[in-house]
């Protein structure tokens, strides 16, 4: 049985400081900011802001990415999702709705980055991503079908939907480390109108765990947040399944179906 305390204790410590909460609020409003941009919003030195950001990164609440000479910082809601799955639904489902809406309410940007640590091997994690039976365990019952070769197509389907939910092409397939896919969600007409974006799965072994980073980018401005809002719950479900063999009982944040 996985020890949830090892996962969430740094999160609680990071959230205990008002400045760090303010930094998360700022990234909530404007994701993908540089240190210079964030420091300009606070009455403290750039070094002090950098220290707070480092603690948030260590807790997994912020993920940074290099873009040329700049280092961009992104809010990562997955640890908050883990806290929700461990405690909130255990005590009161009434609170769950608000946290489920957290990611879906985030202001859209061109890129969303999600990161989670899972106690497993790269090979087992890769298999969980591409195996249709395992995928259904943590993706709200949806299955993925593909030949998993570069240039091949893939489809995500659900027994309750009349048509595919997502379709696209596998651009890069490098088991068990990297998978890059085009992503066209078509579960209803509104989402289908958002067009094609891109999803990159990156697996990095870290001691006896794996760091899984999912980057959803090439998103248009003012994109419908339902397009990427299910990632925190899906990744939390993936972690729970691989570490405990159990499925999350929290209802999915995406209601699949066809409006066409």
C-alpha positions in Angstrom: 0.0 0.0 0.0 1.4 3.4 -1.0 2.0 5.9 1.8 0.0 9.0 0.9 1.8 11.0 3.6 5.0 10.9 1.6 3.1 12.5 -1.3 1.1 15.2 0.3 3.2 16.4 3.3 5.4 18.7 1.1 2.1 20.0 -0.4 0.8 21.0 3.0 4.1 22.6 3.9 4.2 24.6 0.7 0.7 25.8 1.1 1.3 27.0 4.7 3.0 30.1 3.5 1.0 33.1 2.3 3.5 34.2 -0.3 3.6 30.8 -1.9 -0.2 30.7 -2.0 -0.2 34.1 -3.7 2.3 32.8 -6.3 -0.1 29.9 -7.1 -3.0 32.3 -7.3 -1.0 34.4 -9.8 -0.1 31.3 -11.9 -3.8 30.4 -11.7 -4.6 33.6 -13.5 -1.6 33.7 -15.8 0.1 30.4 -16.4 3.6 30.0 -17.8 5.3 33.0 -16.3 9.0 33.8 -15.9 10.7 34.5 -12.6 11.1 38.2 -13.6 7.3 38.4 -14.4 6.4 36.8 -11.0 8.9 38.8 -9.0 7.5 42.1 -10.4 4.2 41.4 -8.7 5.6 41.0 -5.2 7.4 43.5 -2.9 10.4 41.2 -2.4 13.7 40.4 -4.1 13.9 38.1 -7.1 16.1 35.8 -5.0 13.3 35.5 -2.4 10.7 34.7 -5.0 13.0 32.1 -6.6 13.3 30.4 -3.2 9.5 30.2 -2.8 9.2 28.8 -6.4 11.8 26.2 -5.6 9.7 25.0 -2.6 6.6 24.9 -4.7 8.5 22.9 -7.4 9.7 20.4 -4.7 6.1 19.9 -3.6 5.0 19.4 -7.2 2.7 22.3 -7.2 4.7 24.2 -9.9 6.5 22.7 -12.9 9.1 24.7 -14.8 10.1 24.4 -18.4 13.0 26.0 -20.4 12.0 28.0 -23.5 15.3 29.3 -25.0 16.9 31.5 -22.3 13.7 31.8 -20.3 12.4 29.5 -17.6 8.6 29.3 -17.5 6.6 28.3 -14.4 3.3 26.4 -14.7 0.7 25.6 -12.0 0.4 21.8 -11.6 -3.0 20.9 -10.0 -2.3 17.2 -9.8 -1.1 17.2 -6.1 -4.2 19.1 -5.2 -6.2 16.3 -7.0 -4.3 13.7 -4.9 -5.3 15.5 -1.7 -8.9 15.5 -2.9 -8.9 11.8 -3.7 -7.3 10.9 -0.4 -9.4 12.9 2.0 -12.2 15.1 0.6 -14.4 12.3 -0.9 -13.8 10.3 2.2 -15.5 12.9 4.4 -17.9 14.9 2.3 -18.8 14.6 -1.4 -20.3 18.1 -1.2 -16.7 19.5 -1.3 -15.7 17.4 -4.2 -17.6 19.3 -6.8 -15.6 22.5 -6.1 -12.2 20.7 -6.4 -13.2 18.8 -9.4 -13.9 22.1 -11.1 -10.5 23.6 -10.1 -8.6 22.6 -13.2 -11.6 23.2 -15.5 -11.8 26.8 -14.3 -8.2 27.6 -14.9 -7.6 30.4 -17.3 -6.6 28.8 -20.7 -3.2 29.3 -22.2 -1.2 27.9 -25.0 0.3 25.1 -22.9 -0.7 23.1 -19.8 1.8 20.9 -17.9 0.9 18.2 -15.5 3.4 16.2 -13.4 3.1 13.3 -11.0 5.4 10.7 -9.3 4.3 7.1 -9.4 6.0 4.2 -7.7 6.4 1.8 -10.6 8.8 1.0 -13.4 9.0 2.8 -16.8 7.9 -0.4 -18.6 4.9 -0.9 -16.4 3.9 2.8 -16.6 4.2 2.7 -20.4 2.1 -0.4 -20.6 -0.6 1.3 -18.5 -0.7 4.2 -21.0 -1.1 2.1 -24.2 -3.0 -0.9 -22.9 -6.7 -0.5 -23.6 -7.9 -2.6 -20.6 -5.7 -0.8 -18.1 -6.5 2.6 -19.6 -10.2 2.0 -19.0 -9.4 1.5 -15.3 -8.4 5.1 -14.8 -9.8 7.0 -17.8 -13.5 6.9 -16.8 -14.0 3.6 -18.6 -12.6 4.8 -21.9 -10.3 2.5 -24.0 -7.5 3.5 -26.3 -6.9 1.6 -29.5 -3.7 1.9 -31.7 -0.9 0.1 -33.4 1.6 2.3 -31.4 4.0 3.0 -34.2 5.1 6.5 -35.5 2.5 7.8 -37.9 -0.2 5.4 -36.8 -3.6 6.6 -35.7 -5.3 6.1 -32.3 -8.8 6.4 -31.0 -10.2 6.8 -27.5 -13.6 5.2 -27.2 -16.2 4.7 -24.5 -19.0 2.1 -24.3 -21.5 4.8 -23.5 -20.6 7.0 -26.5 -21.9 6.7 -30.0 -18.6 7.7 -31.6 -15.0 8.1 -30.6 -14.1 10.6 -27.9 -10.6 11.5 -29.1 -8.7 10.7 -32.2 -5.3 11.6 -33.5 -1.9 10.4 -34.7 1.1 9.1 -32.9 4.0 11.4 -33.9 6.7 10.0 -31.7 6.6 6.5 -30.1 9.7 5.8 -27.9 8.8 3.1 -25.3 9.1 3.3 -22.4 10.1 7.0 -22.2 8.2 9.3 -24.6 5.0 9.4 -26.6 3.9 12.4 -28.6 0.4 12.6 -30.1 -1.9 14.9 -31.9 -5.1 15.3 -30.0 -8.5 16.0 -31.4 -11.3 15.7 -28.8 -14.7 15.1 -30.5 -17.0 14.0 -27.7 -19.3 16.9 -28.5 -19.6 19.6 -31.1 -18.3 22.4 -28.9 -15.2 20.5 -28.0 -14.6 19.3 -31.6 -14.6 22.9 -32.7 -11.5 23.5 -30.7 -9.5 21.7 -33.3 -6.3 19.7 -33.0 -3.8 20.1 -30.2 -0.8 18.0 -29.0 -0.2 15.8 -26.0 3.3 14.7 -24.9 3.8 11.9 -22.3 7.4 11.8 -20.8 8.5 9.1 -18.4 11.7 9.6 -16.3 12.8 7.0 -13.7 13.7 8.6 -10.3 15.0 6.0 -7.8 12.1 3.5 -7.3 9.5 5.8 -8.9 8.8 7.4 -12.2 8.1 11.0 -12.9 5.3 11.3 -15.5 5.0 14.7 -17.2 2.0 15.3 -19.5 2.2 18.4 -21.6 -0.9 19.5 -23.4 0.0 22.3 -25.8 -0.7 23.9 -29.2 -3.9 25.1 -27.6 -5.6 28.1 -29.0 -6.3 31.2 -27.0 -9.4 31.1 -24.8 -9.7 27.3 -25.3 -12.6 25.6 -23.6 -11.1 24.3 -20.3 -13.0 21.1 -20.6 -10.5 20.1 -23.3 -7.7 19.7 -20.7 -9.6 19.7 -17.4 -9.8 15.9 -16.9 -6.0 15.4 -16.8 -5.6 15.8 -13.0 -8.2 13.2 -12.2 -7.0 10.8 -14.9 -3.4 11.0 -13.7 -4.5 10.6 -10.1 -6.4 7.5 -11.1 -3.4 6.2 -13.0 -1.2 6.5 -9.9 -3.8 4.9 -7.6 -4.2 1.9 -10.0 -0.5 1.3 -10.4 0.4 1.7 -6.7 -2.6 0.0 -5.1 -4.5 -1.9 -7.8 -7.7 0.0 -6.8 -9.8 2.2 -9.0 -10.8 5.7 -7.9 -14.5 5.9 -7.0 -14.7 9.7 -7.5 -17.1 10.4 -10.4 -15.3 11.5 -13.6 -15.1 15.2 -14.4 -15.9 14.6 -18.0 -19.3 13.3 -19.0 -18.9 11.5 -22.3 -21.6 11.4 -24.9 -22.5 12.7 -28.3 -24.4 15.8 -29.0 -24.2 15.3 -32.8 
